[in-house]
Amino acid sequence: MGTLRNGLSKRESFILSVDVGTTSIRCHVYDKQANIRGSYSKKVSLLYPESGWVEMDPEDLWQGFVSVVKGAVQDSGLQMYQMEALGISTQRATFTTWDRKSGKPFHNFISWQDLRSAEMVGSWNNSCTMKAVHGVMKTLHFLTRQKRFLAASLVVFTTQHVSMRLAWALRNIPQLKQAVDEGTCCFGTIDTWLLYKLTKGLVHATDYSNASSTAIFDSYQMCWSGFLCSLLSLPQSILPQVHDTSHHFGSSDPSIFGVSIPIMSVMADQQAAMFGECCFAAGDVKITMGTGTFMDINTGNKPHTSVAGLYPLVGWKMGSEVTYLAEGNAAGTGTAIRWAQEIELFKDVKETAAMANSVSDSDGVCFVPSFSGLQAPLNDPKACAAFMGLKPSTTKSHLVRAILESIAFRNKQLFDVMLGETRIPITKIRADGGVCTNDFIMQLTTDLLGRKISRPAHFDMSCLGAAFVAGLGAGYWKSKEELKKLHTTDHLFLPRGARGGGPTGVYKPVLQYWEEALQRSMHWYSQA
């Protein structure tokens, strides 16, 4: 069999997984026990060419991707040929377009945070066309009683939707319009661009989880939405082919890493985190608290139709099995904590739990964490972030406690909407993301939800999820049951009743004040 210098068998193989996030690109090398054997990360450079515009350089992102893969393998002390498969997890709804022949991008990646389409969003949402669409959908709902028509009658465009930013690009970038006319234009989210680069232009594809996150995809029919494309004049010819999440997308060109590595999964980050948490059953819930909070519930083999603003997503498709998720999000979670640090409310994020616990309550102070408006169930992009109820007796600790409480309150708000709308019995709740290292937020969320929440030993769940899917596709792991045995818990938070010092009853008036504060922060900014 032979051995390498480090004593490992030549046949011992590993799974590579890369997560392209909003702030960093990370790569891990996983072994059979899902232990991390090597890691490397690199910051993502965001560009702000104009006010409200947020971009990334496609070539810079590609170079970053290659360097983290090489760095992680080097860190592991292993060889590139021992990498059995590559999985890729990416931030959602960030896209670019490029020339099919030369591979040259027509513009930078336009980020999900970008606001350049705000004016178009406003005029579309107030247009006669949208009023007519809503009217038709209401009629269809009345005639058929199908909830998906009711949800469609309430749909409004947002700047986070790819559809509106792509419509903006098609209107405003002349060479892009020309390439569409000539049939040489490719559109892609980050995963599609990376596949194209890894295969030297041979593959123009995405998977169902990424496609369903663009708001150009019909999760009911499992195809690109012809209706939406015609409504917004988006050419279907530029869209990538959609494959299963677990699929052999092709292999990396040997000139890139020295050997050819099979690409066995591409996956949207929140769906990947859900898979990494082993939330495989209907009723499983995952709460990711990072830059924003993303709460997802597994709704089984049917998409959930929401009237409160939960988003129906394809979680993953593997062969004939399709798993759907319903998602609610709160955009300002990590942003609120970073902002508080920048204005020097505290030095180290680790201090915040102790500061919050140093006072018995927040002294009547409420914090509204809406740096990017309020999402479900209030759905108001014009809400402002605010402190309310300040007094001469208010200290830094009160302010910090109010910020941490607001994150737990938003978790409860999203959970209540999810519970009320989906009517699916909750089977388990798992949390991940950088903010979940804060014990105060975790315990308060557990108390308010009245349910056990487990925190994993590793927080990089998006990377692990993409690795799991790639490993299943390559036969490295045999089943989901095997994956469940690999899941490790750092801490299980248990709800404390009134006797245990928990907030049963105590937080009722505080929550009511906070909900009043949310109402007062709404419609703050003038009409776009």
C-alpha positions in Angstrom: 0.0 0.0 0.0 2.9 2.4 0.8 3.0 5.3 3.2 3.6 9.0 3.0 6.3 10.8 5.0 3.7 11.7 7.7 2.9 8.0 8.1 -0.5 8.2 6.4 -1.7 5.6 4.0 -1.8 6.8 0.4 -5.4 5.6 0.2 -6.5 7.7 3.1 -8.6 10.5 1.6 -10.3 13.7 2.8 -13.0 16.1 1.8 -12.3 19.7 1.0 -15.0 22.3 1.6 -15.0 26.1 1.0 -17.5 28.7 2.3 -17.6 32.0 0.5 -19.2 34.4 3.1 -19.9 38.1 3.1 -16.8 38.9 5.2 -14.5 35.9 4.5 -13.6 32.9 2.4 -12.8 29.8 4.5 -11.6 26.4 3.6 -11.5 23.3 5.8 -10.1 19.8 5.2 -12.3 17.2 6.8 -11.5 13.6 7.7 -13.9 10.6 8.1 -14.9 11.7 11.6 -15.7 15.2 10.3 -12.7 16.6 12.3 -11.0 19.6 10.7 -7.4 18.6 9.7 -6.4 21.9 8.1 -7.9 25.4 7.6 -7.2 28.6 5.8 -9.2 31.8 5.5 -9.0 35.1 3.7 -11.0 38.4 4.1 -13.4 39.3 1.3 -12.7 42.8 -0.1 -15.9 44.7 -0.5 -16.0 47.7 -2.9 -18.2 50.7 -2.5 -17.9 52.6 -5.8 -21.0 54.8 -5.1 -23.3 55.5 -2.2 -25.4 52.4 -1.5 -23.5 50.2 -4.0 -21.7 47.1 -2.7 -19.5 45.0 -5.0 -16.8 42.4 -5.1 -14.2 41.9 -7.8 -14.8 38.5 -9.5 -11.1 37.8 -10.3 -10.1 38.8 -6.8 -12.8 36.4 -5.4 -11.5 33.6 -7.7 -7.9 34.2 -6.6 -9.0 34.2 -3.0 -10.8 30.9 -3.5 -7.7 29.2 -5.0 -5.5 30.5 -2.3 -7.7 29.3 0.6 -7.9 25.8 -0.9 -4.1 25.6 -1.3 -3.6 27.1 2.1 -5.9 24.6 3.9 -4.3 21.6 2.3 -0.8 23.0 3.1 -2.0 23.6 6.7 -3.2 20.0 7.0 0.2 18.6 6.0 -1.6 16.4 3.4 -1.2 16.2 -0.4 -3.7 17.6 -2.9 -4.2 14.1 -4.5 -5.7 12.9 -1.2 -8.6 15.2 -1.6 -11.5 13.0 -2.7 -14.1 15.7 -3.4 -14.7 19.4 -3.1 -17.9 21.0 -1.7 -18.7 24.7 -2.1 -21.0 26.8 0.1 -21.7 30.4 -0.9 -23.5 33.6 0.2 -26.7 33.9 -1.6 -28.2 36.4 -4.2 -24.8 38.0 -5.1 -24.3 37.8 -8.9 -22.2 38.8 -11.9 -22.5 38.3 -15.7 -19.7 37.4 -18.1 -18.8 36.6 -21.7 -19.4 32.9 -22.5 -16.3 32.8 -24.8 -13.7 34.9 -23.1 -14.9 34.4 -19.5 -14.4 38.1 -18.9 -17.0 39.6 -16.5 -19.1 42.6 -17.7 -19.2 44.0 -14.2 -18.2 43.3 -10.6 -20.3 41.0 -8.4 -23.4 43.0 -7.2 -23.8 42.0 -3.6 -27.0 41.0 -1.9 -26.5 44.2 0.3 -26.4 46.5 -2.7 -29.1 49.2 -2.9 -28.7 50.5 -6.5 -32.1 49.0 -7.5 -34.0 50.8 -4.7 -35.6 53.3 -7.1 -36.7 50.5 -9.5 -38.0 48.4 -6.6 -40.1 51.4 -5.4 -41.6 52.2 -8.8 -42.3 48.5 -9.5 -44.0 47.9 -6.2 -46.2 51.0 -6.8 -46.9 50.3 -10.4 -50.2 49.5 -12.1 -48.6 46.2 -13.4 -48.0 45.0 -9.8 -51.5 46.0 -8.7 -52.9 44.0 -11.6 -50.7 41.0 -10.7 -51.8 41.2 -7.1 -55.5 41.4 -8.3 -55.2 38.4 -10.5 -53.5 36.4 -7.8 -56.2 37.3 -5.3 -58.9 36.1 -7.8 -57.0 32.9 -8.4 -56.8 32.3 -4.6 -60.5 33.0 -4.3 -61.3 30.5 -7.0 -58.8 27.8 -6.1 -58.2 28.4 -2.3 -54.5 27.6 -3.0 -52.4 29.5 -0.5 -49.6 30.0 -3.0 -51.8 32.4 -4.9 -52.6 34.3 -1.7 -48.8 34.6 -1.0 -48.2 35.8 -4.6 -50.9 38.5 -4.1 -48.8 39.9 -1.2 -45.4 39.7 -2.9 -43.3 42.9 -3.2 -39.9 43.3 -4.7 -36.9 44.1 -2.5 -33.3 45.2 -3.2 -32.1 41.8 -1.9 -33.8 40.0 -4.8 -31.5 39.2 -7.6 -34.3 39.9 -10.1 -34.4 43.6 -9.5 -30.6 44.1 -9.5 -30.2 42.0 -12.7 -33.0 44.1 -14.3 -31.0 47.2 -13.3 -27.8 45.8 -14.8 -29.5 44.9 -18.1 -30.8 48.5 -18.4 -27.6 50.2 -17.4 -24.6 48.2 -18.7 -24.4 48.5 -22.5 -21.9 45.7 -23.2 -24.2 43.3 -21.1 -27.2 44.2 -23.3 -25.1 43.6 -26.4 -23.9 40.2 -25.2 -27.5 39.2 -24.5 -28.5 40.1 -28.0 -25.5 38.1 -29.4 -26.3 35.1 -27.2 -22.8 35.2 -25.5 -23.9 36.2 -22.0 -23.7 34.0 -18.8 -25.4 35.0 -15.6 -24.3 33.4 -12.3 -24.3 33.6 -8.5 -21.0 33.1 -6.8 -21.2 29.3 -7.0 -21.8 29.4 -10.8 -18.9 31.7 -11.4 -16.6 29.4 -9.3 -17.8 26.3 -11.3 -17.1 28.1 -14.5 -13.6 29.1 -13.4 -12.7 25.7 -11.9 -13.7 23.8 -15.1 -12.1 26.4 -17.4 -15.5 27.4 -18.9 -16.9 23.9 -19.4 -19.7 24.1 -16.8 -22.4 26.8 -16.5 -24.5 25.5 -13.7 -26.0 26.0 -10.2 -27.9 23.8 -7.8 -31.6 24.0 -6.6 -30.7 25.6 -3.2 -28.8 28.5 -4.8 -31.4 28.9 -7.6 -34.3 29.1 -5.2 -32.5 31.9 -3.3 -32.4 34.2 -6.3 -36.2 35.1 -6.4 -36.1 34.2 -10.2 -36.9 30.6 -9.5 -40.3 28.8 -9.0 -39.8 26.5 -6.0 -43.3 24.9 -6.8 -42.5 24.0 -10.4 -38.7 23.5 -9.7 -37.6 25.6 -12.7 -36.7 29.2 -13.6 -39.8 31.3 -13.4 -40.9 32.1 -17.0 -43.6 34.4 -15.6 -41.1 36.6 -13.7 -38.6 36.6 -16.5 -41.2 37.9 -18.9 -42.6 40.4 -16.4 -39.1 41.9 -15.8 -37.7 41.2 -19.3 -35.0 38.9 -17.9 -33.6 36.7 -20.8 -33.8 33.0 -19.8 -30.9 32.3 -22.2 -28.4 33.7 -19.7 -29.5 31.5 -16.8 -27.4 28.5 -15.7 -28.6 24.9 -15.8 -29.9 23.7 -12.4 -28.7 20.4 -11.0 -29.2 18.4 -7.7 -27.3 19.7 -4.7 -25.4 16.4 -4.6 -24.1 16.1 -8.2 -20.9 15.6 -10.0 -20.6 19.2 -11.3 -17.3 18.4 -13.1 -13.7 18.3 -11.9 -11.3 21.1 -11.3 -8.8 21.6 -14.2 -5.5 20.0 -13.2 -3.6 23.2 -13.9 -5.3 24.9 -10.9 -4.4 22.6 -8.0 -2.0 20.2 -9.7 -4.5 17.4 -9.7 -8.1 17.1 -10.8 -10.6 17.2 -7.9 -14.3 16.2 -8.4 -16.7 19.0 -7.4 -19.5 17.1 -5.7 -21.7 19.8 -4.2 -22.6 23.4 -4.5 -24.9 24.8 -1.9 -26.4 28.1 -0.6 -24.9 29.0 2.8 -28.0 28.8 5.0 -29.2 25.6 3.4 -25.7 24.2 3.9 -25.7 25.2 7.6 -29.0 23.4 7.9 -27.5 20.2 6.5 -24.3 20.6 8.6 -26.6 20.8 11.7 -28.2 17.5 10.5 -31.6 19.1 10.5 -32.9 16.4 8.1 -36.4 15.9 9.5 -39.6 18.0 9.1 -39.9 20.2 12.1 -36.1 20.6 12.6 -35.1 24.2 13.2 -31.7 25.9 12.7 -30.9 29.4 14.0 -27.8 31.0 12.4 -26.7 34.2 14.2 -24.0 35.9 12.1 -24.1 39.2 10.2 -27.9 38.6 10.3 -30.1 36.0 11.9 -31.5 33.3 9.7 -34.1 31.0 11.2 -35.0 28.0 9.0 -37.5 25.2 9.5 -37.5 22.0 7.6 -41.0 21.7 6.0 -40.4 18.3 4.5 -41.2 17.5 0.8 -43.6 20.5 0.3 -42.7 24.3 0.0 -44.4 26.4 2.7 -46.5 29.2 1.5 -46.3 32.2 3.8 -48.4 35.3 4.2 -46.1 36.8 6.9 -43.0 37.1 4.8 -41.3 33.7 5.4 -39.4 32.7 2.3 -40.0 29.2 0.8 -36.6 27.7 -0.3 -35.3 24.5 -1.6 -33.1 23.1 1.1 -31.5 20.5 -1.0 -32.3 18.0 -3.8 -30.6 14.7 -3.8 -31.9 12.2 -6.4 -35.7 12.0 -6.1 -35.6 13.5 -2.5 -36.4 17.2 -2.3 -36.4 19.0 1.1 -37.9 22.4 1.5 -37.3 25.1 4.1 -39.2 28.1 5.3 -36.9 31.0 6.3 -37.3 34.1 8.3 -34.4 36.6 8.8 -33.4 39.6 10.9 -30.7 41.5 9.1 -29.0 43.5 11.9 -27.7 40.8 14.4 -23.9 40.9 14.1 -24.1 44.4 12.7 -25.6 45.7 16.0 -22.9 44.0 18.0 -20.1 45.3 15.7 -21.6 48.9 15.8 -21.8 48.8 19.7 -18.1 47.8 19.7 -17.1 50.6 17.3 -18.8 53.2 19.6 -16.9 51.6 22.5 -19.7 50.3 24.6 -17.3 47.4 25.2 -13.8 46.3 24.0 -14.2 42.6 23.5 -17.4 40.9 22.4 -16.7 38.2 25.1 -17.3 40.9 27.8 -20.9 41.5 26.7 -22.6 38.5 28.5 -20.9 39.5 31.8 -21.9 43.2 31.3 -25.5 42.1 30.5 -25.6 39.9 33.6 -24.1 42.6 35.8 -27.5 44.5 35.9 -30.8 42.9 36.8 -32.6 44.4 33.8 -32.1 46.9 31.0 -33.6 49.8 33.1 -36.5 50.2 30.7 -34.2 50.7 27.7 -35.3 49.1 24.4 -33.1 48.6 21.3 -34.5 48.2 17.8 -31.9 46.2 15.8 -33.0 47.4 12.3 -29.9 48.7 10.6 -31.4 47.3 7.4 -35.1 47.7 8.1 -37.3 45.1 9.7 -38.0 41.8 8.0 -40.8 39.2 8.8 -43.3 39.6 10.2 -43.3 43.5 10.0 -41.6 43.7 6.6 -40.7 47.4 6.7 -37.5 48.4 4.9 -37.9 52.0 6.2 -37.7 51.2 9.9 -34.7 52.8 11.7 -32.4 51.4 14.4 -33.0 53.1 17.7 -32.5 53.2 21.5 -35.7 54.1 23.3 -36.4 54.7 27.0 -33.0 56.3 27.9 -32.7 57.9 31.4 -30.0 59.6 33.4 -29.6 56.3 35.3 -28.8 54.3 32.1 -25.3 52.8 32.0 -23.3 51.1 29.4 -24.3 47.7 30.9 -28.0 48.6 30.4 -27.3 49.5 26.8 -25.4 46.3 26.1 -28.1 44.2 27.8 -30.8 46.0 25.7 -28.9 45.1 22.5 -28.4 41.4 23.5 -32.1 41.2 24.6 -33.2 42.6 21.2 -31.5 39.8 19.4 -33.2 37.2 21.6 -36.6 39.1 21.1 -36.2 39.0 17.3 -35.5 35.2 17.6 -38.8 34.8 19.6 -40.7 36.9 17.1 -39.4 34.9 14.1 -40.0 31.6 16.0 -43.6 32.5 16.8 -44.4 33.4 13.2 -42.8 30.1 12.1 -44.7 28.1 14.6 -48.0 29.8 13.9 -47.7 29.6 10.1 -46.2 26.2 9.4 -48.1 24.3 12.1 -45.3 21.7 12.0 -44.4 20.2 15.4 -40.9 21.3 16.3 -38.5 18.3 16.7 -35.2 20.0 17.6 -33.5 23.4 17.5 -29.8 24.0 16.8 -27.9 27.3 16.7 -24.7 28.3 15.0 -22.9 31.4 13.8 -20.5 33.7 15.6 -23.1 35.4 17.8 -24.3 32.0 19.3 -21.0 32.0 21.3 -22.8 34.6 23.5 -24.3 32.6 26.4 -26.6 35.5 27.5 -28.3 35.6 24.0 -28.4 31.8 23.9 -30.0 31.3 27.3 -32.5 34.1 26.9 -33.6 32.7 23.5 -33.9 29.3 25.1 -36.0 30.7 27.9 -38.3 32.8 25.6 -38.9 29.9 23.2 -39.4 27.5 26.1 -37.4 24.8 24.3 -34.0 23.1 24.4 -31.4 24.6 22.0 -28.1 22.9 21.2 -24.9 24.7 20.2 -22.4 22.7 18.1 -18.8 22.2 18.9 -17.8 23.7 15.5 -19.5 26.9 14.3 -18.6 26.7 10.6 -21.8 24.8 9.7 -22.0 26.0 6.1 -18.6 24.5 5.4 -19.5 21.3 7.1 -22.9 21.0 5.3 -21.2 21.4 1.9 -18.6 18.8 2.9 -21.3 16.4 4.1 -23.2 16.6 0.8 -20.0 16.3 -1.3 -18.9 13.3 0.9 -22.3 11.6 0.5 -22.1 12.1 -3.3 -18.6 10.7 -3.4 -19.5 7.7 -1.2 -17.0 8.9 1.5 -19.9 8.8 3.9 -22.7 6.3 3.3 -25.8 7.8 4.9 -27.4 10.6 6.8 -27.5 8.3 9.8 -23.7 8.1 9.7 -23.6 11.9 9.6 -25.8 12.3 12.6 -23.4 10.2 14.7 -20.6 12.7 13.7 -22.5 15.7 15.0 -21.0 17.1 18.2 -22.6 19.4 20.7 -20.7 22.0 22.7 -23.6 22.9 25.0 -27.2 22.1 25.5 -29.2 25.1 26.7 -32.3 24.2 28.8 -35.2 26.6 29.4 -35.4 27.9 33.0 -38.9 28.2 34.4 -39.9 30.9 36.8 -38.4 29.0 39.8 -35.1 28.6 38.0 -34.8 32.4 37.6 -36.0 32.2 34.0 -38.0 35.0 32.4 -41.4 33.3 32.4 -43.8 36.2 33.1 -40.9 38.6 33.9 -40.2 39.4 30.3 -43.8 39.8 29.2 -44.0 43.6 29.9 -40.4 44.0 28.6 -41.4 42.3 25.3 -44.5 44.5 25.0 -42.4 47.6 25.5 -40.0 46.3 22.9 -42.8 45.6 20.4 -44.1 49.1 20.9 -40.5 50.4 20.2 -40.5 48.5 16.9 -43.8 50.1 15.9 -42.4 53.6 16.7 -39.3 52.9 14.6 -41.3 52.0 11.5 -41.8 54.2 8.4 -39.0 56.4 9.7 -37.3 57.0 6.4 -39.1 58.9 3.6 -40.5 57.1 0.6 -37.7 56.0 -1.9 
